[in-house]
Amino acid sequence: MPRVKYREADVDLMARMMRAEAEGEGKQGMLYVGNVIVNRAIADCLDFRDVRTIEDVIFQVQGNNYSFEAVQKGNMFYQRARDTERRLARQTLDFWRQHPAKFALWYFNPAGECPPTWYGQPFTGQFKQHCFYEPIGGTCDSVYMN
């Protein structure tokens, strides 16, 4: 049973976003980005109460901007999905999740060191340039269930 319900179109969307956000961090970095996307679809809390599908997550708007910069600015996001990234997307949709993104709902690439919190949420770890953050304990139990 997959971690979240998905369609073939979702696999393509995930693959394109994972590549656009983390191609420079290799397959592992792309898997971590995929973890965050799936976690947001699962999370029934905080900023993610109204996003239930992969498409909802990818195109979510917060504060007049898309949650993922690549939707607005990324030429790579609008390129065709490649088989390599499609396989990685399926892995995260079906079963794959690992630290530091295992329960993460946020990540970003800071100019310097990873701050200990991001919008008040605790730092869980770093992979190459991306810093990952999961919800404060007790605020989003749903992300820890699947």
Secondary structure, DSSP 8 states (H G I E B T S, - for coil): --SS---HHHHHHHHHHHHHHHGGGHHHHHHHHHHHHHHHHH--SGGGTT--SHHHHHT-EETTEESSHHHHH-TGGGS---HHHHHHHHHHHHT---TTSSS-SEEE--SSS--SEETTEEEEEEETTEEEE---TTS-GGGGT-
